Amino acid sequence: MSRNKILITLFLLGTLAFTAMMTFYVGPRMMAVRQNVAVDKHFYKCQKVISGSELEIQLRGWERPNNHPVFPITLAGIDVPPLASPEDRQLIAWAEKNQIDPEHAALMAEAAYRTLLAFIRKQNLILETQEGLRAGGDLQAGEPVHVFVSGTQVNRKLLSSGLALYNPTTAGLYADLYEKSENEAKDDHSGLWK
């Protein structure tokens, strides 16, 4: 009989300890995580891919309907051929400036566009300004940004695939990383460097 009392007492003490731990330790930590997520709601959604370096985005709405405006942004630190036919004057000018065959440049522009379309359309995007600061709800139309999807930096992905050229004027904080990615694509003879 006394053995059963000991087991019941141990069970009740274990339950009490577990409840105390959940109430005073785990619970407050989980609430803090929830609070951080609630404060940091600045995710964007790609509504449309315009070209290999231009997107239309919208601040992710947590209430329905989402009344935030849709506006264009450009990818910082990269220069992508215009999405056009090889006979287009704008594409020819870009190709001549960068000493690349216009037909090859047109193929790479299409590949960059399709890569963005497959990779980021309708995804949650984290955007950073050129200085590397997390973009809040105050982004301006056309502003160059660094785009992250599930931890992958989209700008760098295009550079390392050879689908874009490094543009130091808008690279900001990631200048060294972007230049290194372009050099890797050159060494591998990828994309524009074939």
C-alpha positions in Angstrom: 0.0 0.0 0.0 2.7 2.4 0.9 4.5 1.7 -2.4 1.4 2.9 -4.3 1.3 6.1 -2.2 5.0 6.8 -3.0 4.3 6.3 -6.8 1.2 8.6 -6.7 3.2 11.2 -4.7 6.1 11.1 -7.2 3.6 11.3 -10.1 1.9 14.4 -8.6 5.3 16.0 -7.9 6.4 15.4 -11.4 3.2 16.8 -12.8 3.6 19.9 -10.6 7.3 20.4 -11.6 6.3 20.0 -15.3 3.5 22.5 -15.0 5.8 25.0 -13.1 8.5 24.6 -15.8 5.9 25.2 -18.6 4.3 28.2 -16.8 7.5 30.0 -15.6 10.2 29.0 -18.2 8.9 27.7 -21.5 5.7 29.7 -21.7 7.3 33.1 -21.3 10.0 32.2 -23.9 7.4 31.1 -26.4 5.4 34.3 -25.8 8.6 36.4 -26.5 9.1 34.6 -29.8 5.5 35.3 -30.7 5.9 38.9 -29.8 9.0 39.2 -32.0 7.2 37.8 -34.9 4.2 40.1 -34.3 6.5 43.1 -34.3 8.6 42.1 -37.3 5.8 41.7 -39.9 7.7 43.4 -42.7 7.5 40.6 -45.3 6.9 41.4 -48.9 5.3 39.4 -51.6 6.3 39.4 -55.3 3.2 40.1 -57.3 4.9 40.2 -60.7 8.3 39.6 -62.2 8.9 42.4 -64.8 12.4 41.4 -65.9 15.5 39.7 -64.6 16.1 42.6 -62.2 12.7 44.3 -61.7 9.8 43.1 -59.6 6.4 44.4 -58.5 6.0 43.8 -54.7 3.5 44.4 -52.0 3.9 44.5 -48.3 2.4 41.3 -46.9 -1.0 42.0 -45.4 -1.9 40.2 -42.2 -5.5 41.3 -42.5 -7.8 40.8 -45.4 -8.1 42.5 -47.8 -4.5 43.6 -48.3 -4.8 47.3 -49.0 -1.0 47.9 -49.3 0.0 49.4 -52.7 1.9 47.3 -55.3 5.0 49.0 -56.6 8.2 48.2 -58.5 11.7 47.7 -57.1 15.0 46.8 -58.7 17.6 44.3 -57.5 20.6 46.1 -56.1 24.2 45.4 -57.2 23.3 43.7 -60.5 22.9 44.6 -64.1 20.7 42.3 -66.2 20.2 42.5 -70.0 16.9 44.1 -70.9 14.1 41.5 -71.6 13.8 42.1 -75.3 14.5 40.5 -78.7 18.1 40.6 -80.1 17.1 43.2 -82.6 15.8 45.7 -79.9 17.9 48.9 -79.7 18.0 48.9 -75.9 19.3 45.3 -75.8 21.8 46.0 -78.6 23.1 49.1 -76.7 23.4 47.0 -73.5 25.2 44.2 -75.3 27.7 46.6 -77.0 28.4 48.4 -73.8 29.3 45.1 -72.1 30.9 43.5 -75.2 28.4 40.6 -75.3 26.7 39.2 -78.4 23.1 40.6 -78.5 21.6 37.1 -79.2 23.4 35.6 -76.2 22.4 38.6 -74.0 18.7 38.1 -75.1 18.9 34.4 -74.0 20.4 35.4 -70.7 17.8 38.0 -70.1 15.1 35.4 -70.7 16.9 33.0 -68.4 17.2 35.6 -65.6 13.5 36.4 -66.0 12.5 32.7 -65.8 14.8 32.1 -62.8 13.1 34.9 -60.9 9.7 33.8 -61.9 10.3 30.3 -60.7 12.2 31.2 -57.5 10.4 34.2 -56.0 6.9 34.6 -57.4 4.3 34.6 -54.6 7.0 33.9 -51.9 7.6 35.8 -48.7 10.5 38.1 -49.4 12.8 39.8 -46.9 14.2 43.0 -48.4 17.3 45.0 -47.3 18.3 48.4 -48.3 21.6 49.0 -50.0 23.1 49.7 -46.6 22.0 46.2 -45.4 19.1 47.4 -43.2 15.9 45.4 -43.1 13.3 47.2 -45.1 10.2 48.2 -43.2 7.0 49.4 -44.7 8.6 52.6 -46.0 10.2 51.4 -49.2 9.9 53.7 -52.3 9.1 52.7 -55.8 12.1 51.8 -57.9 14.4 51.6 -54.8 17.4 49.1 -55.3 17.1 46.4 -52.7 18.8 43.1 -51.7 16.2 40.3 -51.8 16.2 37.2 -49.6 13.9 34.1 -50.0 14.2 31.4 -47.4 17.7 32.5 -46.6 18.9 32.6 -50.2 20.1 36.0 -51.5 18.4 36.4 -55.0 20.8 39.0 -56.2 23.8 36.8 -55.6 22.1 33.8 -57.1 21.7 35.6 -60.4 25.4 36.8 -60.3 26.8 33.3 -59.5 24.6 31.8 -62.3 26.1 34.2 -64.8 22.7 35.7 -65.5 23.7 39.2 -64.3 26.7 41.5 -64.2 28.0 43.1 -61.1 27.0 46.7 -60.7 29.1 48.4 -57.9 27.1 51.6 -57.9 24.1 50.0 -56.1 25.8 47.0 -54.3 26.2 48.8 -51.0 27.1 46.5 -48.1 27.3 43.4 -50.3 29.8 44.8 -52.8 32.6 42.3 -52.0 30.3 39.3 -52.0 28.7 40.3 -55.3 32.0 40.8 -57.0 33.2 37.4 -55.7 30.0 35.8 -57.1 30.6 37.4 -60.5 34.2 36.2 -60.6 33.1 32.6 -59.7 30.6 32.7 -62.7 33.5 34.0 -64.9 35.8 31.2 -63.8 33.0 28.6 -64.4 32.1 30.2 -67.8 28.5 30.4 -66.7 25.6 32.3 -68.4 26.8 35.5 -69.9 30.5 34.4 -69.6 30.1 31.4 -71.9 
